[in-house]
């Protein structure tokens, strides 16, 4: 399911629920944070910035990895890093173009594979 406009949009998981489960997509970082790749499409030009906050409890802010080199293209791969499970509001923006959505982040069991500490 895509959300946003032609200027900036991203795909959301079914029912707005991002599930981290054994053998599933994503990874668990050394500090327990949950990382998942997100693809953004855009016709707006400039650098994509992503921010987020947990709505249903205290948590550090969402972190994101936005690789450079995609500003002039229509596609932008990213990683979103959720410090905890819960209900998260996420906003992506390029200039004046903005997309905000809410996800429920769920971890089942130990979640997907752990990323070893470096």
N, C-alpha and C positions, 0 to 999 in steps of 0.2 A: 504494500500500500504506500503510495507516494503522497507526501504532504508538502505544501508550499505552492510556489508559482514557477513559471518558466524561468524567472530571474534566479531563483534559488529553491531547491527542493531536496528532500532526502526520503529514503525508504524506511518505513516502520515495520516492526514485526507484527504478526497477527494479534489482535486484541490489545495492542500497545503493551504487550508483556515481553520483556527481554529475559529469557530463561537461560541460566548458566547451569548445565547439567553434565554429569560424567559422559565423556565421549562426544559432547556437543561442541558447538562453535565457541570461540573466545578462549580466554585463559585467565588463570588466577595468578596474580603477581605475588612476589615474595612477602609483601606486607598484607596480603589478603584482598587487595583491591581487585576488581573484576574489569577486564579489558575486552572490548569487542570492536571489530571493524565496522565502520559506517561509510556508506558511499553517498556523496552529495553530487547533484547535477546543478549546473548554473550557466546562465548566459550573462550574468553580471560579471564585471571584471574587477579584480582586486583580490586581496588575501582573505580567505575564509577565517573567521574567528568563531570559536565555540565556547560557550560558558554553560554552567548548570549548577543547580542547587537541589538539595533534598527537601521535599515539601512536608514529609511526615515525621521528621525527627532531626536531631542535630547530626551533622556530618561535615567533614571538610568539603570544599567545592569540587565539582567535577573537574577532571583534567582531560586534556585532549592532545592528540598528536596530529598535526596538520603538515604533511610533507610539503616542502617547497617545490616549485617547478610546474605547478598545475594552474597558476593564476590565469593564463591565457587559453586554457582548455575548458571544455564543457563538463569535465568530470573531476572530482576531487575525492580521493580515498582518504579516510581519516581513521583514527582509533579513539574511542571514548573510554575513559577510565573512571569507573564508579567506585569510590572508596568503600561504600557499603551497599547492601541491598536496600530496597524501599521504593518510595515514589519520588521520581526525579523529574524536574522541569529542565529542559535543554533548549538552548537558543543558539542557532547558527546565524551569522550575519556576514554579508559582504557589503560594505558601504551602508546605504540606506535600506537595503533589502534584508529582511529578517524572517526567520521561521522559528516558531516556538512550539514545542510539543511536550507531552508528559508521558513518561514510561514507568511501568512497574518493573523493577529489577528484582529477579528471584534467583536464588541459588539453591539447587537441589543437591543434597549430599555434600560431597567434596567439590562439586562443580567440575568444569573441564580441567584439562591438564594444567599443572602448575608450571610457571616459568621459573627456571632455576636462578638463584641469585648470581650476580656477576661480580 
